[in-house]
Amino acid sequence: MILLYDILISFFYVGYVKYAPGSVASLLMLCIYYFIPNIFIIQLYVLIFLSFSGFLLCYYHSIISEEKDPSFIVIDEVLGISISLFMLPKSILLYSVSFFIFRFLDIYKPSIINKSQNVGNGLGIMLDDIISGFVTILLLWGFLICQ
């Protein structure tokens, strides 16, 4: 169980990269997501799996550890970038913009994003990235619709 926890919560050990593990995990998931077809139900299942796994693993982490949000936990960034890419047209430019907006929001945590990370039981680990992902996808879809 501990091995599976470590593999999934660190996104196959990407979370142990020395520099910017969240950005590396987000970039890797972005590359993987590019090859997930733009079929609503498939992308929805990916989000549901990542959400369920992420919340469960972060809750488990809050039980076994005193560390609030260690850098090796990157399942939250994986879910956040997946939300920010949900049903976007397959475009390198759009994916790049999505990546930079998402990482900006996740790193600087403006407004409610910052407050959301204070929720207990491991939920805060996931919530700030989920909100960052939703804000990113709303901005991008708003831009696409207004064109």
Secondary structure, DSSP 8 states (H G I E B T S, - for coil): -HHHHHHHHTTTTGGG-SS-HHHHHHHHHHHHHHTS-S-HHHHHHHHHHHHHHHHHHHHHHHHH-S-SS-TT--HHHHHHHHHHTTT--S-HHHHHHHHHHHHHHHHH--THHHHHTT-TTTHHHHHHHHHHHHHHHHHHHHHHHH-
